[in-house]
Amino acid sequence: MERHLNIISFNIPYPADYGGVIDVYYKIKWLFKNGVKVHLHCYEYDREPAPELEEICSSVQYYRRKTGYRYFMKSSPYIVNTRFSEDLIKNIGYNNYPILFEGLHTTSMLNHEAFSGRKKIVRTHNVEHNYYNQLADIEKKWSRRIFFRKEAVKLERHERILVVADGIAAISPNDCGYFNDKYKKATFIPAFHPNDKVKCKEGRGNYILYHGNLSVGENVKAANYLIECVFSKLKGIPVKIAGKNPDKSIFINATKHLRDYEIVSNPTHERMNDLIENAHINILPTFQSTGIKLKLLAALFSGRHCIVNKDMVDNTGLQDLCSVKDTPDDMIKEINRLFHITFTHMQIESRTEKLNFVFSNQINADKIIDLIYS
């Protein structure tokens, strides 16, 4: 018997070049590998339609996401109400397949009468109101800070719609615990990712790397924190910072505080992989403990030593594979220690055992298939 699935994605999941769409794209890819015929419905607003998606989907439909000030004034969250689509309801109405809603963003239609009698699963990517409150904490512009606070209140209120879902596929253990406490039907299904196997290199590299989407507030804060408080205190250790659309403050701070450094703007997928694989240390602090950071998985699957803070690994099960340091002084000491220690085959084996158990795309595809079709 053929298995069909409607997936409603908050964005066009190709190219898979940032956290949320990476999970969506590779989830679709692994469902396709397991014989599931995916009917993808995605919102078009900052990305072009992607013919590449047709290679792994049985059908792909695009819907214009609404924008404008009047949507900020609604009682429902902006990220939710701008994705309500009568056309989407009509198109899904032509079949009777289960529906996977990607993110709270896509749940404006979760309780719509047209979907009654369907199996409906929500893939949560964060506890969204916590995430938006944390965005407000690091935002400097007062107007955006107010927007994030108001959106957090609306998101917490809207989250109650999850009571009508048949299941919640939470992306992290922390999130799973939260949703189970409130709605009693969450399953932990880790993030899908591009790594088929652990491919760390033995030996040593000659630089330390921070990478991420460098236009996102959280990552801009982390990069500038490292530049000012950690990298500026290192002696004789080259620094590389790589990612998408670096904020100008990163260039200004690096010029002011660093000597032996390189900022790699908008690297290709291949170039980013090369930077991660050949670094001696990947350092990845975060100031937001929600969800799971896919850049951490990239560093663990492909890189050598990895230094993080507690927020990056808290309740992920990955802390044993990293050096966890929370203060600039402790990070500096750990960098100076690890920079002279060869990365060994034994460390690679330890990572392989752990990552293949928890973050196997095949195992997690089996989990989500069971959740949807059982």
Beta strands, then each sheet from edge to edge (+ up, - down):
strand 1: 3-9
strand 2: 36-44
strand 3: 59-64
strand 4: 99-102
strand 5: 120-124
strand 6: 167-170
strand 7: 186-188
strand 8: 208-213
strand 9: 239-244
strand 10: 261-265
strand 11: 281-284
strand 12: 305-308
strand 13: 323-324
sheet 1: 3+ 2+ 1+ 4+ 5+ 6+ 7+
sheet 2: 10+ 9+ 8+ 11+ 12+ 13+
end
